[in-house]
């Protein structure tokens, strides 16, 4: 039944458990846990007490690897 369901899925950016702010494009994007995990894989670096933008991963907005700040809930 799931294959033939007519219910539309929500866009990936609207399930927003996390907010990702990019230092490169300055965009703030709301993402869910699965989208955040996809952005962090296959390579990411996290320095939470050293930098303002503390995680080096793929930005969900511009799709480039950059330093980003990840916040929960906002």
C-alpha positions in Angstrom: 0.0 0.0 0.0 2.9 2.4 0.7 4.0 2.3 -2.9 0.6 3.4 -4.2 -0.2 5.9 -1.5 -1.5 9.3 -2.7 -0.4 11.2 0.4 2.4 13.7 -0.5 5.6 13.7 1.5 6.8 16.8 3.2 10.0 18.4 1.8 13.1 17.3 3.6 13.9 20.9 4.8 10.6 21.3 6.7 11.0 18.5 9.3 13.4 20.7 11.2 14.8 19.2 14.3 18.1 21.0 13.7 19.1 24.4 12.2 22.3 24.4 10.1 24.0 27.8 9.6 26.7 27.9 6.9 29.7 30.2 7.1 30.1 30.2 3.3 26.7 31.0 2.0 25.3 32.4 5.3 22.1 30.4 4.9 20.1 29.0 7.8 18.5 25.7 6.9 16.1 23.6 9.0 16.8 19.9 8.6 15.8 16.6 10.3 18.1 14.1 11.9 18.4 11.9 8.7 19.3 14.9 6.5 21.9 16.1 9.1 23.4 12.6 9.1 23.6 12.6 5.3 25.3 16.0 5.3 27.9 14.7 7.9 28.8 11.6 5.9 31.3 10.4 4.6 33.6 13.0 6.2 33.0 15.6 8.9 35.0 17.3 11.6 33.5 18.7 14.8 35.3 21.2 17.1 32.5 22.4 19.5 34.6 24.5 21.9 37.1 26.0 19.5 35.2 27.8 16.7 31.9 29.7 16.2 31.2 27.5 13.2 32.2 24.2 14.8 31.4 21.5 12.3 33.0 21.0 8.9 30.5 19.2 6.7 28.3 19.6 3.6 26.0 22.6 3.8 22.3 21.6 3.0 21.7 24.9 1.2 24.7 25.4 -1.1 25.9 21.7 -1.1 29.6 22.7 -0.5 31.8 21.5 2.3 32.1 24.4 4.7 32.3 25.2 8.4 28.7 25.2 9.7 27.0 25.7 13.1 24.4 23.1 14.1 21.7 24.1 16.6 19.0 21.9 18.1 15.4 22.9 17.9 15.7 26.5 16.7 
